[in-house]
């Protein structure tokens, strides 16, 4: 049995609540959104927070005296620390690994592209299969931005094309491109952990050596010219990198961008209209994919 102490606080006082919990020896501290304001993928070493935050603090059952002491401390500091809705709950013991595994199922993108977790039974059929487990790097196919890119690849096989996966995360798009016929992919990310995750997932998917090369953006060859540019990052970087991404893409090549919300479509359209033709948008659950042909 576990005990959890839950309260609501503000962005500027969350650290006080978390520090008090750490000092009391909490087993874990989890932050979640008290409102409905999505936080997008952070840059490395950044911790994005919402304006109103729910803090969930976990203790073992035998540490009841600690959670009671912490609750008293939070009650005494309610006004100064902007705390509300303090409560304790019991949490039944579970096989957490089993629960985590049960929550991640095979996913289909388009007509023939699938992601399977490693513990799944993978059918012996003609579908294109990627083995990928949830992990630290962004991009397991569960988010609409990744799904939009995967569906585009399923509908537009990059056979014999050269590809850049800019902001590769787990390597999911790079691996999908190779599985769908790309002859070479350059996967890049500002986070070295993402490059390690991509290399690890290459091995799990039996990607031949040399088909996917990984590097930091600053280490990319200056002469890169590819047929297809994939960039599932954020609107800000997509705007800042517009000239770079388009200059790395051959004239007539496709550029596929995601990590965008509907309100940002106009900004992307205005920026990329300088370098591209045939700009089109697709939307799922408020998230947007932009495709275009580079001039």
ZALUM-860820 format. One line per 8 residues: number of its first residue (from 0); for each residue x, y, z of C-alpha. Coordinates in Angstrom, 3 decimals, decimal comma, always signed. Last residue first. Layout:
residues N
NUM = X:Y:Z  ... $
***
This chain:
residues 295
294 = +11,316:+25,803:-54,897  +10,638:+23,456:-51,989  +7,373:+21,541:-52,204  +5,109:+21,797:-49,177  +3,574:+19,863:-46,290  +2,313:+21,234:-42,993  +1,008:+18,988:-40,238  -1,270:+20,463:-37,591 $
286 = -2,494:+19,652:-34,096  -5,972:+20,704:-32,947  -7,189:+17,127:-32,557  -5,917:+16,177:-36,028  -5,207:+18,771:-38,726  -3,749:+18,605:-42,247  -2,162:+21,613:-43,943  -0,960:+22,289:-47,480 $
278 = +1,720:+24,519:-49,013  +1,931:+23,995:-52,792  +5,063:+26,089:-53,250  +8,002:+26,760:-50,953  +10,790:+29,197:-50,076  +9,190:+32,521:-49,163  +5,820:+30,798:-48,546  +7,600:+29,072:-45,676 $
270 = +7,323:+32,071:-43,355  +3,791:+33,184:-44,238  +2,412:+29,640:-44,055  +4,144:+28,909:-40,780  +2,761:+32,054:-39,147  -0,735:+31,395:-40,531  -0,750:+27,815:-39,263  +0,213:+28,810:-35,698 $
262 = -3,313:+28,986:-34,256  -3,914:+25,418:-35,425  -1,120:+23,972:-33,308  +2,248:+22,939:-34,758  +4,590:+20,083:-33,825  +4,666:+19,092:-37,498  +6,584:+19,826:-40,688  +6,924:+17,839:-43,919 $
254 = +9,167:+19,270:-46,663  +9,032:+17,648:-50,078  +11,662:+18,045:-52,755  +11,096:+20,039:-55,923  +14,342:+21,945:-55,436  +16,456:+19,813:-53,135  +16,071:+20,178:-49,378  +18,949:+21,420:-47,212 $
246 = +18,155:+25,012:-48,222  +14,546:+24,493:-47,102  +15,531:+23,354:-43,619  +18,061:+26,157:-43,203  +15,749:+28,907:-44,475  +12,928:+27,784:-42,212  +15,098:+27,155:-39,140  +13,843:+30,069:-37,031 $
238 = +10,256:+29,408:-38,118  +10,464:+25,687:-37,380  +12,260:+26,459:-34,118  +9,323:+28,575:-32,925  +6,608:+26,237:-34,262  +7,901:+23,157:-32,494  +9,590:+19,881:-33,537  +8,478:+17,250:-36,040 $
230 = +10,815:+18,051:-38,912  +10,945:+15,737:-41,954  +12,840:+16,951:-45,033  +12,645:+14,828:-48,195  +14,807:+14,729:-51,340  +18,013:+15,676:-49,579  +20,837:+18,156:-50,053  +23,423:+18,297:-47,252 $
222 = +26,562:+20,176:-48,342  +27,397:+21,643:-44,961  +27,610:+18,202:-43,367  +25,673:+18,018:-40,090  +27,782:+18,423:-36,970  +26,032:+21,553:-35,702  +22,708:+19,748:-35,916  +23,948:+16,906:-33,662 $
214 = +24,512:+13,627:-35,456  +22,927:+10,301:-36,391  +23,350:+8,259:-39,581  +20,550:+5,964:-40,719  +21,176:+3,521:-43,588  +24,873:+3,132:-42,768  +24,523:-0,157:-40,962  +21,365:-2,052:-41,852 $
206 = +18,253:-1,324:-39,734  +17,504:-4,438:-37,706  +14,567:-2,792:-35,902  +15,989:-3,188:-32,411  +19,358:-1,954:-33,704  +17,848:+1,197:-35,192  +15,953:+1,711:-31,915  +19,257:+1,887:-30,025 $
198 = +20,712:+4,366:-32,533  +17,606:+6,544:-32,262  +17,700:+6,434:-28,462  +21,385:+7,434:-28,481  +20,594:+10,332:-30,807  +17,722:+11,377:-28,548  +20,034:+11,330:-25,536  +22,363:+13,731:-27,387 $
190 = +19,549:+16,334:-27,426  +19,819:+18,890:-30,255  +18,574:+16,275:-32,693  +19,628:+14,906:-36,073  +18,789:+11,860:-38,166  +20,327:+11,650:-41,652  +18,377:+9,059:-43,609  +19,537:+6,980:-46,596 $
182 = +17,983:+4,843:-49,325  +14,393:+5,472:-48,258  +12,161:+2,445:-48,969  +9,266:+2,409:-46,520  +11,251:+0,674:-43,775  +13,896:+3,371:-44,191  +11,344:+6,172:-43,816  +9,713:+4,459:-40,829 $
174 = +13,103:+4,211:-39,111  +13,803:+7,905:-39,647  +10,301:+8,815:-38,487  +10,581:+6,778:-35,271  +14,100:+7,881:-34,411  +13,249:+8,276:-30,729  +13,678:+12,049:-30,887  +14,568:+12,791:-34,536 $
166 = +14,495:+16,573:-34,320  +15,283:+16,962:-38,024  +14,753:+13,638:-39,818  +16,625:+14,285:-43,060  +15,862:+12,056:-46,043  +17,436:+10,712:-49,228  +14,962:+9,008:-51,539  +15,045:+5,529:-53,095 $
158 = +11,422:+4,946:-52,117  +10,078:+7,683:-49,824  +6,601:+6,087:-49,564  +3,978:+8,834:-49,718  +0,759:+7,576:-48,090  +2,527:+5,688:-45,285  +4,963:+8,584:-44,914  +2,072:+11,023:-44,538 $
150 = +0,462:+8,773:-41,919  +3,703:+8,674:-39,951  +3,976:+12,467:-40,027  +0,419:+12,939:-38,739  +0,977:+10,259:-36,074  +4,034:+12,091:-34,773  +2,116:+15,345:-34,344  -0,948:+13,486:-33,027 $
142 = +1,005:+12,023:-30,077  +0,952:+8,250:-29,503  +3,489:+7,510:-32,222  +6,367:+6,904:-29,823  +8,101:+10,246:-30,338  +9,897:+12,203:-27,637  +12,876:+10,462:-26,103  +12,509:+9,162:-22,571 $
134 = +10,951:+5,846:-23,511  +7,847:+4,059:-24,720  +8,823:+0,961:-26,697  +9,343:+0,744:-30,455  +9,360:-2,126:-32,927  +8,403:-0,841:-36,360  +6,324:-2,959:-38,757  +5,406:-2,496:-42,407 $
126 = +2,478:-4,792:-43,229  +2,979:-7,875:-45,403  +2,106:-10,448:-42,735  +3,756:-12,443:-39,971  +2,010:-10,930:-36,984  +3,947:-9,366:-34,106  +2,928:-10,662:-30,689  +3,617:-7,683:-28,466 $
118 = +6,378:-7,448:-25,831  +8,607:-5,237:-27,998  +5,927:-2,606:-28,489  +4,541:-2,648:-32,042  +4,266:+0,318:-34,398  +2,378:-0,244:-37,649  +2,352:+1,092:-41,220  -0,011:-0,431:-43,786 $
110 = -3,065:+1,678:-44,493  -2,493:+4,948:-42,666  -0,831:+4,633:-39,290  -1,650:+1,643:-37,076  -0,756:+1,372:-33,411  +0,119:-1,693:-31,337  -0,754:-1,138:-27,662  +0,786:+0,753:-24,765 $
102 = -1,421:+0,897:-21,655  -1,006:-2,799:-20,869  +2,754:-2,353:-20,658  +2,480:+0,401:-18,065  +0,023:-1,672:-15,988  +2,364:-4,685:-16,162  +5,350:-2,591:-15,077  +3,312:-1,099:-12,225 $
94 = +2,271:-4,436:-10,754  -0,041:-2,720:-8,337  -0,143:-1,851:-4,633  -3,286:+0,091:-3,774  -3,024:+3,856:-3,391  -4,508:+5,462:-0,306  -5,396:+9,128:-0,593  -4,530:+12,304:+1,294 $
86 = -5,949:+15,736:+0,509  -4,962:+19,371:+0,043  -7,335:+21,312:-2,230  -5,438:+24,625:-2,160  -1,898:+25,967:-1,939  -0,807:+29,494:-2,878  +2,542:+29,066:-1,037  +2,040:+32,023:+1,345 $
78 = -1,644:+31,267:+1,885  -1,381:+27,536:+2,338  +1,815:+27,532:+4,418  +0,337:+26,075:+7,630  -1,695:+23,565:+5,631  +1,415:+22,586:+3,681  +3,367:+21,958:+6,872  +0,503:+19,943:+8,388 $
70 = +0,315:+17,834:+5,223  +4,063:+17,262:+5,393  +3,808:+16,030:+8,969  +0,954:+13,671:+8,059  +2,963:+12,363:+5,085  +5,897:+11,693:+7,370  +3,838:+9,997:+10,094  +2,260:+7,724:+7,502 $
62 = +5,696:+6,447:+6,438  +4,730:+2,775:+6,832  +2,319:+3,127:+3,911  +5,092:+4,265:+1,576  +4,998:+7,869:+0,405  +3,997:+9,559:-2,878  +3,490:+13,263:-3,548  +1,066:+14,448:-6,245 $
54 = +1,376:+18,146:-7,125  -1,407:+19,635:-9,255  -0,260:+22,782:-11,028  -1,883:+26,040:-12,051  +0,126:+28,270:-14,414  +1,588:+25,283:-16,265  +5,217:+24,320:-16,147  +7,981:+23,718:-18,702 $
46 = +11,138:+22,113:-17,360  +14,065:+22,888:-19,679  +17,322:+20,934:-19,635  +16,797:+19,768:-23,229  +14,106:+21,721:-25,099  +10,592:+20,991:-24,028  +7,961:+19,203:-26,148  +4,697:+21,075:-25,864 $
38 = +2,843:+21,975:-22,699  -0,924:+21,675:-23,097  -3,176:+24,105:-21,212  -6,276:+22,469:-19,777  -6,210:+23,383:-16,116  -4,661:+21,686:-13,089  -1,839:+20,374:-15,268  +0,343:+17,705:-13,729 $
30 = +3,417:+17,479:-11,520  +4,572:+14,221:-9,929  +6,743:+13,892:-6,813  +8,173:+10,509:-5,864  +9,291:+8,466:-2,853  +8,909:+11,465:-0,544  +11,726:+11,929:+1,980  +10,405:+14,878:+4,030 $
22 = +13,029:+17,152:+2,495  +11,832:+16,114:-0,953  +8,242:+16,987:-0,060  +9,253:+20,412:+1,264  +11,290:+21,007:-1,902  +8,320:+20,059:-4,086  +5,991:+22,468:-2,274  +8,505:+25,314:-2,459 $
14 = +9,253:+24,546:-6,114  +5,562:+24,782:-6,977  +5,389:+28,371:-5,684  +5,897:+30,342:-8,934  +3,837:+27,958:-11,073  +0,903:+27,909:-8,689  -0,416:+25,276:-6,283  -2,855:+22,378:-6,067 $
6 = -2,531:+19,557:-3,569  -2,256:+15,791:-3,426  -0,689:+13,624:-0,740  -0,251:+10,001:-1,710  -0,082:+6,893:+0,427  +1,123:+3,540:-0,816  +0,000:+0,000:+0,000 $
***
